[in-house]
Each structure stands twice: as structure tokens, then as C-alpha cells.
Amino acid sequence: MSAQMTDLTLRPDPLPGAVSAMPAPGRLTHVKKELTMLAVMIGLAVLTAVLNPIFLDGDNLRNTIRHISLISLFALGEAVVIIAGGIDLSVGSIICVAAVTTSYLTMYSGMGIGAAVTIALGLSLVIGAAQGLVITWLGVQPFVVTLGSMLLLRGIAEVLTGGTDIGFQGKFPRFRFLGEGVGLGLPMPFWFALIAIALTAFVMHRSVFGRYCYAIGSNPEAARLSGVPVRWVSLATYVASAGLSGVAGVLYVAYLPSATPSLGSAYELHAVAAAVLGGCSLLGGRGSVFGVLIGAGIMQITFNAVNLVGKSLWQNVVAGGVILAAVIVDRVFEKTSARKRAR
């Protein structure tokens, strides 16, 4: 055990019983990767502005910030799961279910918007807990569990909506302001994302729980032997991911303002790409909140650029290319870091 644990260092300060975040030799590589991705994001923004100056238009910038904020919400949850060595492919479907639940309960059941949102968020947490229990206590692979949930939840959304949109028909202007509105010059989803970013950053980088997540992702057996409650921590990561996806789903339905069974389609892949582009390792044990924000920015600016240059049909091609590039870059950095540690 001691040989395994020597590669783990406390991050950022030692606490009793807390093991760690990231192999010390890999920290510099990780920071370099984040800075490289930040440069890529800035370069994409500049190139897009040159190709089409509309990119710098106030409305377009606000809309871009709105979508980056929404992507950041569910990408943060995905990143927490990935850091702890898991994967969550149900993100997009949970977004859809939260949105559909909110619309369905208000339009067909006569429920108030506050109660509907509460139920939608509660349902998201229950889904996350159920997935986490199956993964941690039954030992089923997270890929299989969350893939099954993705299909199941999407099917339930299609049944509830009958395959059609459920809109608010001009109702609930205060609720819709949360998605459509602007506060202090910035879209309202930005402020929700800011709160989520601050809380996630504190939990992942300044708490024992966050260090446990990094330790589990780096070496789950070593973490277990050192006293980390691996099952409970892993379960909590899936609950957190589902909860953030639920919040995103509620904000999406407030923004649109309608729910459709296709909402959130492929968003789980966008979340994974944003996390990996931002520095999260698919092998677990590495990643940061700042990096996830960079990844979300790259994804949305890329989508915006494709639309602004009149190539919207290429959006999925570009998205797929970005995801593949993210995985390749992640693997290259892993191999480079491993070679340096071996010297």
C-alpha cells in the first residue's frame, strides 16, 4: 500500500484522513494543458470574429455566454464523476426529464411552477442516487448503467410528451426570466452557473470530499485501504451530476420556453468533451473546475462559429471531431506525463 500511495500528494493542504488529488509530477503538465486549451478558446473566438463580425454583436455574445453557462452546469457534474473514475452518459436524458417534468406538471396537472420545479429537481437527484447505488453496491459498470438510463429516461420523456413539445403558452413570465432574462448585463443562467462553479470549486479543491474524489480516481484500492469511503463518495458524485443536470434542464425549459423529447440529445457527449478538453483525464484522478469552464467555452464557441459561417449542417461533424480531438489530446498528455515520471 505504501508504494501505491507515495505517488499521491495532498491538494491543496494536508488534512487528517484526506488523501489526494493528483500525482505531483503531473501537476505542471496539467496546468500546461489548461493554458493550451485557454489559448485555443481565445484563438477560436478571434478567428470566428474575423470570419463573421456578428460574433461580437451584443446579442450574440450574450447568447454565447448563456449557452456556455448552461453547458458548464452539466459539464461540472460530469467532471466530478470523471475525476472520481466514473462516467455518466445519462446527463442529456436527465436534462430532458427535468424539463419535461416541469412543463408536464404545470400544463397538464395544474401544478404551480414552484412545486413543479421542486419535483423535477428532486426527481433528478433520485435518478442520480439510483444509478449510483447500482454502480457502487451492485458493482455494475457505470458505462452500462448510465447508458441504460439514458435510453430509459429518453423513452419516458417521449411517452409523457407524446413526441410533441409542451410549451408554457405565454405563462409564468417570472420563471421564464430565469432562462431568457438578463441581470446586470449578463444572461441569468450565468449567475446560476457562477454559484455552481463557486460551490464545485470549493468542494473539489478545498474539502476532504474533493480530495477523496481525486484519490478514488487515481487509485480506488489504495484509497479504500487508506480509509476513504469509496462507495459513498462515488454515489455522491452521481447524485451531484444528476442534480446539476436537473438545474440545467429547468433553465433550458425556462429559456426555450418549452420541453421537447429531443431536448438534451447528445449533451452527455458535450459534457464529456468539455470536461476532457478542460483537463479531466478519462482514467480519473485529474481535472479542475477552471478547466471545465474552458472546455465548455471551446464547445460553444465552436458551435457558434459553425453556425455563423453558414455551415450549421456540419455541427455534428465538428462536435464529433472535437470529442475525438479531446480524447487524443488527453491520451497524448497522459503518455507524456508517464514518460517524464519514468525518468
PyMOL commands that set and color helices and strands:
alter all, ss='L'
color gray80, all
select helices_A, chain A and resi 2-5+24-51+53-56+58-83+91-107+113-137+142-161+173-180+188-206+208-218+220-225+230-255+267-277+289-308+312-342
alter helices_A, ss='H'
color red, helices_A
select strands_A, chain A and resi 8-9+22-23+166-167+182-183+186-187+258-259
alter strands_A, ss='S'
color yellow, strands_A
deselect
rebuild
show_as cartoon
